[in-house]
Structure formats: structure tokens, C-alpha cells
Amino acid sequence: MTATAAVKIEKTAYAGWPNCYRVTNGEVELIVTTDVGPRVIRYGFVGGQNMFKEFTPQLGKSGEKEWMPRGGHRVWAAPEIKPITYALDNGPVKAQIKGDAIELTQPVEPETGLQKQIIVKLAPSGSKVEVIHRLTNTGTKVSELAPWALTMMAQGGAAITGFPPRGVHPKDLDPTNPLTMWAYTDFSDPRWKFMKKYLVLKQDRAATTAQKTGLFNKNTWAAYLLGSDLFIKRCTAEAGKPYPDFGLSFETFTNSDFLELETLGPLQKLPKGSTVEHVERWSLHKNVHISEWTDAGLDRVVLPLVQP
């Protein structure tokens, strides 16, 4: 075990995996896996619910010959291309504890030549977490990709994201952001709720179809309300650079099993030996109650929590 003033990182068994690590400051805790991964499989208040989805039949297992959703948080490379995107992460990863951070490094993927890394750094108090994602190209060819951080949220909640600052016509004539559709996107589905400032997508266990959309926002953020706990992830996007999927810094997906909050970095050419990094900032908030799912209601409850 290692510790800073208030952060403890200790090896622990979790959900059938003997070699996980628990990162905690006494208020919140994260569980990262090293028997598979790199994954953050749990994030929640100490003694509270896991905000992240867990696929129970897949927990504690490893060595599968196909990619397993498994749950939690992971890092991929965009754009999504089968089978390359679904390179296996079913084997052991190396863990290094560096002060109040833990660094998880996957062996080089034979499918892609990429080495993936997640670094988790918890604040000494409160719930703030810095999550650093790195992709290193060890192959002989230049790879064109974007870092892609995906968080699978537990069932039964609602995702919230914000559009870039709104304006008025005819003063503001320029477009502000893309809003991308997939072939299966159906905005008439009742799980969607569009407002002037916000977009909401609800997770429904009884849903029979998947839904997905994405947008660009320089100050990218997304929140997920599960009961009265609110998870928030934020990152800073780079305007003027190319992004995947018609220019997106954020995507959200849902089906009957989970809801996913995804942030992306810009597309770039990665020569052999080069590394790209993508940083998310997480926080978790208790006793959050949204009585009005309107711009005014979200301005009052959510906006103060997502502002830097």
C-alpha cells in the first residue's frame, strides 16, 4: 500500500479479480483492474453505489478470445473500425503507483501496434479525479487516430450535456457545432430530450433499440444522474482541429444494458514511437435533485457543478 496525505492506493480483490487496486481518499473510491484492462471498473462514494456499469457474468474473468464489454471506463482509438477498434484487452496490465496516482499500461496490441495507458490521479479530498489517457504507436507505420475515452454508466440514469453558448438571430449567423446522427439514431425516441442549452438522453432497461449522437463543444462536458448521485466528466477540445465522426468532441450511446459518455481528442497522424494524450476531469456529487428538466432547471442545479 502507498499513501499521500490523504490518498491511499492498495491492492485488493474485486468481483473475482485478485489483482485490482483501490484508490481512495476516504470520500470516494475507484477500483482499477490489472488482470484485464486497462479499466476503471468502479467509481463511487465510499459505501455508495457504483456509477459505472458492470456486466456481472464477465467480471472476474480474463483470457477471452473476443473483446468483452465488461463495464467501467476504458480508452480506445477513434474512428471506430471493426475489428481493429475491438482489439482485445482481456489480459494483464502493468500497474505502477506514483505518489497519489496509479499508472496502468497495457502490453502492445498485436492487432494495432498501439500501447494504451490510463493514469488515475485522485485529489486528497473531495471527489475530483484526473484521468490521463495515452496511446503510443509502436508499429512501423504512421497511425491516423484520435484518443477516445469511454465511460459505461450503470442502468437507470439520465445523461446531460450542454451545447456551446447560444445566441440570437440575426446577430449570430455562424454555425456553432455539428450534431451527428448514426444510421440507427432516431430523435423521435422518447429517451431524447432537446432544450435550447442542453441535451438529455435517458437510459431505459426496457429499450429495444440503440441510440447515439454526438456534438462538438470547446468546453466539453457530460453528466449522468443516477438516483441522487451525479457523475461529471469534462475535457477541453481544440477548435479548428479535425475531429472524428464529422467533427465531434463528445458522443453518447445507449441501449438496454448501459449508457456511455464518450469524449474524443483531435485526429492526428502518429508516427512510430509517438504518443498522444487525452485528459478528462471527473467529479461526483451527492444529493442532486432535478425537479425541472428545463433550461432553467438545469441552469440552477447542474450548471454550477460543471463550470471549471
FENNORUR-V971536 format. One record per residue. RES is the residue in one small letter. D_FIRST is the distance of its C-alpha to the first C-alpha in Angstrom with 1 decimal. Layout:
RES,D_FIRST / RES,D_FIRST
This chain:
m,0.0 / t,3.8 / a,6.9 / t,10.6 / a,13.3 / a,12.8 / v,10.6 / k,7.2 / i,5.8 / e,4.4 / k,6.8 / t,9.8 / a,13.6 / y,16.0 / a,19.8 / g,20.1 / w,17.7 / p,15.1 / n,12.9 / c,12.2 / y,9.4 / r,9.7 / v,10.1 / t,11.6 / n,13.3 / g,14.8 / e,17.9 / v,17.3 / e,14.8 / l,14.8 / i,14.1 / v,14.4 / t,15.7 / t,15.5 / d,18.0 / v,20.5 / g,20.8 / p,19.7 / r,19.7 / v,18.3 / i,19.4 / r,18.8 / y,19.2 / g,20.4 / f,20.3 / v,18.0 / g,20.2 / g,22.7 / q,24.1 / n,22.7 / m,24.9 / f,24.6 / k,26.8 / e,25.6 / f,28.1 / t,27.5 / p,29.4 / q,27.3 / l,23.8 / g,21.9 / k,24.4 / s,24.6 / g,27.2 / e,30.0 / k,33.0 / e,33.3 / w,31.3 / m,29.6 / p,29.3 / r,26.4 / g,25.6 / g,23.2 / h,23.2 / r,24.1 / v,25.9 / w,29.4 / a,32.2 / a,35.4 / p,38.3 / e,37.9 / i,39.6 / k,39.6 / p,38.3 / i,36.5 / t,34.5 / y,33.3 / a,31.6 / l,29.3 / d,25.6 / n,25.2 / g,23.2 / p,19.7 / v,18.2 / k,16.0 / a,12.7 / q,11.7 / i,9.1 / k,11.5 / g,10.8 / d,11.2 / a,12.3 / i,11.6 / e,14.6 / l,16.1 / t,19.0 / q,21.6 / p,24.0 / v,27.4 / e,29.5 / p,32.6 / e,34.5 / t,34.1 / g,32.7 / l,30.1 / q,26.4 / k,24.5 / q,21.3 / i,19.5 / i,17.3 / v,15.8 / k,15.4 / l,15.3 / a,17.2 / p,15.9 / s,18.5 / g,20.8 / s,20.5 / k,21.1 / v,19.3 / e,20.4 / v,20.6 / i,21.9 / h,23.7 / r,25.0 / l,27.7 / t,28.7 / n,32.0 / t,32.0 / g,35.4 / t,38.8 / k,40.2 / v,39.7 / s,37.9 / e,39.1 / l,36.4 / a,34.6 / p,30.9 / w,30.7 / a,27.8 / l,28.3 / t,26.8 / m,28.1 / m,28.6 / a,29.1 / q,32.7 / g,35.0 / g,34.3 / a,36.2 / a,35.3 / i,36.8 / t,37.3 / g,39.7 / f,42.5 / p,43.2 / p,45.3 / r,48.6 / g,52.0 / v,55.7 / h,58.7 / p,60.7 / k,58.6 / d,55.6 / l,56.9 / d,54.1 / p,51.7 / t,48.1 / n,46.0 / p,46.3 / l,45.7 / t,45.4 / m,46.5 / w,45.7 / a,48.4 / y,47.0 / t,46.5 / d,48.8 / f,48.8 / s,51.1 / d,48.3 / p,47.6 / r,43.9 / w,44.6 / k,45.6 / f,46.8 / m,47.3 / k,48.5 / k,45.1 / y,42.7 / l,42.1 / v,40.7 / l,39.9 / k,39.2 / q,37.4 / d,39.7 / r,38.9 / a,42.6 / a,43.2 / t,45.1 / t,44.6 / a,42.0 / q,42.2 / k,41.0 / t,41.8 / g,40.4 / l,41.4 / f,40.8 / n,39.6 / k,38.6 / n,36.3 / t,34.9 / w,33.2 / a,32.9 / a,31.9 / y,31.6 / l,32.5 / l,31.4 / g,32.8 / s,32.1 / d,28.8 / l,29.4 / f,27.2 / i,28.2 / k,27.7 / r,29.5 / c,30.4 / t,33.2 / a,35.8 / e,38.2 / a,41.8 / g,44.3 / k,42.0 / p,42.5 / y,40.2 / p,40.2 / d,42.3 / f,45.1 / g,42.9 / l,40.0 / s,36.7 / f,35.9 / e,36.6 / t,36.2 / f,36.9 / t,37.3 / n,38.5 / s,38.4 / d,34.8 / f,32.9 / l,33.4 / e,31.9 / l,31.4 / e,31.6 / t,31.7 / l,33.2 / g,33.6 / p,36.9 / l,38.4 / q,38.4 / k,39.2 / l,36.3 / p,37.5 / k,35.8 / g,32.6 / s,32.4 / t,29.6 / v,30.1 / e,27.6 / h,27.7 / v,25.8 / e,25.6 / r,24.6 / w,23.7 / s,24.1 / l,24.5 / h,27.2 / k,28.2 / n,31.8 / v,33.5 / h,37.0 / i,39.5 / s,42.9 / e,44.9 / w,44.0 / t,46.1 / d,45.7 / a,46.2 / g,43.7 / l,41.0 / d,41.9 / r,41.3 / v,38.1 / v,36.2 / l,37.4 / p,35.9 / l,32.4 / v,32.7 / q,34.3 / p,32.1
